[in-house]
Amino acid sequence: MLADKAYDADRIRELIQDQGATPNIPPKSNRRWKPCFSKRLYRERNLIERFFSKLKHFRRVATPIRQAGR
């Protein structure tokens, strides 16, 4: 399970593990115990997020604007 740094909480990590997945969440800077984290997987997640962001921008260009009164 890939998630953003905002989801770095022990309760969330335990919930993910209880459901049979492995959490890959970057630890917050103030965390005392730093859990395992794969930077390579996190970079791939970032690529996917940027791809969806680009799709949203292209949708704005490709969607025709309706004129009032039609």
C-alpha positions as CSV (number, residue, x, y, z in Angstrom):
1,M,0.0,0.0,0.0
2,L,1.6,3.3,-1.1
3,A,0.5,6.4,0.7
4,D,1.6,10.0,1.3
5,K,3.5,11.2,4.4
6,A,0.3,12.6,5.8
7,Y,-0.9,9.0,6.4
8,D,2.1,8.1,8.6
9,A,0.3,7.0,11.8
10,D,0.7,3.8,13.7
11,R,-3.1,3.1,13.6
12,I,-3.1,3.4,9.8
13,R,0.0,1.2,9.4
14,E,-1.6,-1.5,11.7
15,L,-4.9,-1.4,9.7
16,I,-3.0,-1.9,6.4
17,Q,-1.0,-4.8,7.9
18,D,-4.2,-6.4,9.3
19,Q,-5.6,-6.5,5.8
20,G,-2.6,-8.4,4.5
21,A,-0.8,-5.5,2.7
22,T,2.6,-3.9,3.4
23,P,2.5,-0.2,4.0
24,N,5.1,1.9,2.1
25,I,4.6,5.3,3.7
26,P,7.5,7.8,4.2
27,P,8.0,8.5,7.9
28,K,7.4,12.0,9.2
29,S,10.4,13.9,10.3
30,N,9.4,14.0,14.0
31,R,8.9,10.2,14.2
32,R,11.2,8.6,16.7
33,W,11.1,5.1,15.2
34,K,11.6,5.1,11.4
35,P,9.9,2.2,9.7
36,C,11.1,0.6,6.5
37,F,10.4,2.6,3.4
38,S,11.2,2.1,-0.3
39,K,12.1,5.3,-2.1
40,R,12.0,3.5,-5.5
41,L,8.3,2.5,-5.0
42,Y,7.5,6.0,-3.7
43,R,9.0,7.6,-6.9
44,E,6.9,5.4,-9.1
45,R,3.8,6.5,-7.1
46,N,4.8,10.1,-7.8
47,L,5.0,9.4,-11.5
48,I,1.5,8.1,-11.5
49,E,0.1,11.1,-9.6
50,R,1.8,13.5,-12.0
51,F,0.3,11.5,-15.0
52,F,-3.2,11.9,-13.6
53,S,-2.6,15.6,-13.0
54,K,-1.6,16.0,-16.6
55,L,-4.8,14.2,-17.7
56,K,-6.9,16.6,-15.7
57,H,-5.2,19.6,-17.4
58,F,-5.7,18.1,-20.9
59,R,-9.4,17.5,-20.1
60,R,-9.8,21.2,-19.4
61,V,-8.4,22.0,-22.9
62,A,-10.3,19.2,-24.7
63,T,-13.7,19.9,-23.1
64,P,-15.8,22.3,-25.2
65,I,-17.2,25.3,-23.4
66,R,-21.0,25.6,-23.6
67,Q,-22.3,29.0,-24.5
68,A,-25.2,30.5,-22.6
69,G,-28.5,30.3,-24.2
70,R,-27.9,27.1,-26.2
